[in-house]
């Protein structure tokens, strides 16, 4: 407090003005660390794998121990990853318009365009011959089952499933 009073007495109000940092908005870690952090996060989140920011920090810390250098702090790792995470989240919101309030439409077989504005308005059905051969207890191959799913187009919630031997166009067996 004393330093601020001295500055005010010598320089007036200009002495109390906050100076902007020259490196504001930039990371103070080496470019190699930034690349390592981003690459580790991207590699750890490919396919069905999931890696958190904390796990990236742990890997960076282990790498720093191997090199015998000081590791970046966990907050630095988080700040480096935040723009990438925000970009990924934004891309997810674009792919699921029902959740973000965007317009969603579906074309019917006869070419009409249906605007989907709420859940339970349009359901879609899909039939798939499952890539599994079912066998009885003696090892005799029975057949491949059909999987039928019913999905709400707006929320993408699975409304129903059926796994059976009858093809979708067949009458049920009795």
N, C-alpha and C positions, 0 to 999 in steps of 0.2 A: 504494500500500500504506500509505503514511504517513497519508493521509486516512482510511482505514478504521480504523487504530489510534487516531487522534485521536477519531473518532466513538465508538469503543468506550469510550475512556477517559472521555469527557464524557457519553455517553448510555447506556452499557451495551449489552446485547445488542439492545435496541430500535433502536439506531443502525445496526446492521448489517442490519436487515430491508430487503428489496427493496420499493420502492414500485411499485405497479401504475400503468401509464400510464393516463391518463384516456381516451385515444383508442385503447386496445388493441382490435384487431379491426376498426377502421375505417380506411378509406383516407384519406390526407392530401392527396389530389388533389381538385381541383374536381369537382363533380357533372357539369359539362359534359364533362370529360375522361373520366370513367367512362362516360357515355353514348356518347361518340365511340368509345371502345375496344370496348365491347360491340357497338355497331351495326356497326363495321367488321368484327369477327370474324363476326357473324351473316351479314352481306352477303357476306363472302368465302367462306362455307361453304354457300351455297345451291346446290341442284342438284348438278351434278358438279364445281363449283369447290371447291378446298381452299385454306385459308389457315392458316398456322401462327401461333403466338404471336409469334415473331420478326418475321414479316411485318407483324403488327398494330403492333408496336413501331416498325418502320421507317416505317409510315404515320403513326403518332402523332408521330414525330420530324419528319417532313416537314411535317405540319400545324403543329407548334409553330414551325418555321422560317418558315412563311408568316405566322404571327401575330406573330412576333418575341418569343415567350415561351420560357421554359425547359420542355423536354419532360419528361414523367414518365419515371422510370428504367425499364429493361427489367424489373426485378424487380417494380415496381409494376404494370406492364401484366400480367405473369404472374399476380400475386396477384388482380387484378381479374377476369381470365379464368378462373381455376381453378375457382370454383364452377360456372360455366357449362359448362366442359369436363367436370367431374365429373357434372353433370346429364345431359349428352349421352351420356356413357359408360354411365351407369346405365340410360338409356332403351334403349341398344343391347343391353345384357345382358338386358333384359326381352323384347326381340323375338327373341332367339335362345336359347331355353331349353335346347337340346341342349348348348350350350357351358358353361352355368353350373350344370348339375345339377338344374334344375327339371324337373318332370314334363311330358312331351310326350305328347299322345294324338292319334289320328286315328280318325275315324269311317269305317267301311266302308260299302259300298252297302247292305248288309242291316241297318245300324243298330248294329252292334257297335262298341264302343269299344276300340281297341288302345292299350295303354300302351307307348310306345316308350322303352326303357331303355338301348339300346346301338346302335352303328353296325351297319349291314348287317342290321338286324332287319326294317325296312320300307323298301321302295323305292317311289317314285311315278313314274309315267310320264305324260308330257304330249305331245300332238301339236298342232302349229300349222302352218297354211298360211302360209308366209312371204310377206311383202309385197314380193316381188321377182319381176319377170318375167325369165325366162332366154331369151336369144336365141342362135341359132347364129351362125356367122361371117358369114353372108349377111344377118343382120338379121331373120330369120324368128323370130317368137315361138314358143318351144317350150311352156312352161307355167310354173306356179308350183310350186316344190318344197315338200315337207313337211319340217318339222323335228321330230324326235322326241327327247326328252330323258328320261333316267332319273336320278332324284335320290335320294340317301339321305336319308330324312326326319329322322334324328337329327343328322347332321353337316352336312347341306345340301350335301354334296359331289356334283358331277356324276359319275355312274358311267358314263354312256355317252350318245353322241349319234348320230343318223343323219340325213343330209340326202339325200332322194331324191324321185323323182317319184311313187311309189306312195302312195295314201292309206292310212292306218293299217289300214283294214279290207280292203284289197285283197290278193290273192295277189301275190307278187313276179313281175315280168316276166322272161321268159327270153329 
